[in-house]
Structures are given as structure tokens and as C-alpha cells.
Amino acid sequence: MMTRTEIDFSKARNKAFINEIQHFLNPEEAKMISFGQIKGILKPTSQHYVGMKTIPINEIVGSEGRYKDFDNRFFPKNSFLKERWERVDDAVIKDVILPPIKVYELGGLYFVRDGNHRVSVAKSKGVEFIDADVITLESEIKLKATRNLPEMIKEIINYEKRNFYSETMFGDITEYWDLDFSSAGQYDKIYNHILTHKYFMNQQIPNEIPIQEAIKSWFDSVYMPVIKAIERNNVMKHFKHNTKSDLYLWIIHTYDDLKKKFGKADLDEVVEDMKEDKKTKKLPAFFSKLLSGIKIIINRKK
């Protein structure tokens, strides 16, 4: 006959299994969020020790080191967790006072440093609050308590877009509101592209041009020609999970690499050389069409 703790673990383990099956086509949605990955995206400026406080369990969304052992709802994914999980469960059943868990707070949410099993048991029992020792990492963005990494990254991207459009007035200057990305951290790259474009524009005139003028020039003479080439060659059907702006960054990066390799060679000659290069045969067949679409960029810069 199964003990109370064995029954509790079995129920929790089954919930993790069912969750995995329900997200069979999108397994990332059932995975716990890694603190290290979110920290790498948000790049907090500093951290400080807060101390002990009672925090809502539904705001604990990830883990520093055990994110592979539990699912996105903190149910145990592996049977090797059984012994320790049951010890914690037994202590809770017997009203034993457990030490506070240790967490990082980032973007208004919590990530477990130590105490993953305690959080798992508490969640399985419907507990709403738990005592925690908190270290806060400073970040401008405040996140919602999402259950999975794709949702959190989408929220971060939306924040970055709002921030970029607000600080640069990009939409008002270009009347273009579809500068979208599928991964975080890309708007900083776009801004660097604009600053580089501004630098080269300033080489041609004695006076410093305003950033607004550089944004409009970059948009018209660099960004949109690439986007039109993408649309003209119907490339997006090959990248259903990406955006046109994703491809813009990839194309420009690849073009810069080719320019370093071939110097000032004619773009058509570069495409012919690519066909003979064994390495370029690994590229998608449609890439040559994209390169021809970039030719307009080169001509406008001459």
C-alpha cells in the first residue's frame, strides 16, 4: 500500500507528465524558465540583498539550477526527485517548520536559488505564499508572471519595441510600425546600424546631422530595400517562425562577411563565386536571390 507522500509525489509526477503530453507540439512551453537565460537577456545593472520576506508562489516562475528537473508549474519531471520530494512533503504533513527558500528577484518575478522541492510541494498543495530569502537584481523592465520562456521572451521583446519606438520616435519619423523581432536584444543592433549609417553620412558634410535625419535615411536607403527584396522573392515562406526584420539582420550580417572576403567585387560576381564555393552550397538556395536584392543598397551608397 502506498504511503501518503508516495501518493502525493505520484500525483505531482503525473501532472508533469500530462503537461508534457499537452505541449507535445510545443515542448518549450512546458519547460521551466532558466534564470541564467533571462538574466542574460535583461542584463541587470546591479544586485542587492533584500532579506527575508513572504512572496506569492505564483510569482515564482523559474530556477537557477534545477530548471530541467521540474516543469513550468514546478511539478517534478523525474523519478529520481522522489526521495527528497517526499521528505519535504512529509515535513509539511507533520507541520514541521522548514527554512525559507532562497530566490533571486528579477523584473518583479522570482527565480529559485535553493528550495525547488519546497516550492514544488507547496504548489502541489495549493499554497499561495512562502517565506523566502531574497536577492534583487535591478532591471528597468517589469515582467508578468508568465508560465513559460516563449511567453516571457515575447513580453521582453514587446517592452524593447515600446522603448525603442518611444526613445527614437522611429514610428513617427518613418511611419513604419512593423519593426518586429522573434528574439530579444535586436533593437540595440538596429540602433547601432542607424548610428553607423549616421557616421558615414557625416563624412560627406561639415555639420553634424540630427539623429532623426539619419533614421529616415537608414530606413529608406538600407532597411526597406532589403525588406522589398525579401517580399519580392517570397522568402518568408521559408522562415515561418521569423520576421522580416530578423532576416534583415541576418542578410546584412552575411553581406558584411562576404564583403570582407571578396572586397569590392561586383555583387553578381560574388554570387557566381558563391556557387563554386563548397561552403556556400550549404546556404539555402534562395539566398542568391536575396543577395541580388541587396544590390540596390550598394548602388545607393556609391
Secondary structure, DSSP 4 states (H G I P E B T S, - for coil): ---HHHHHHHHHHHHHHHHHHHTSS-GGGGBPEEHHHHHHHH--S-EEEEEEEEEEGGGEEEESS-TTTBBTT--B--GGGHHHHHHHHHHHHTTPPPPPEEEEEETTEEEEEE-HHHHHHHHHTT--EEEEEEEEE--S------SSHHHHHHHHHHHHHHHHHHHH-HHHHH-------SSTTHHHHHHHHHHHHHHHHHTTSSSPPPHHHHHHHHIIIIIHHHHHHHHHTTGGGG-TTS-HHHHHHHHHHHHHHHHHHHTT--HHHHHHHHHH-TTGGGS-TTHHHHHHHHHHHHHHH-
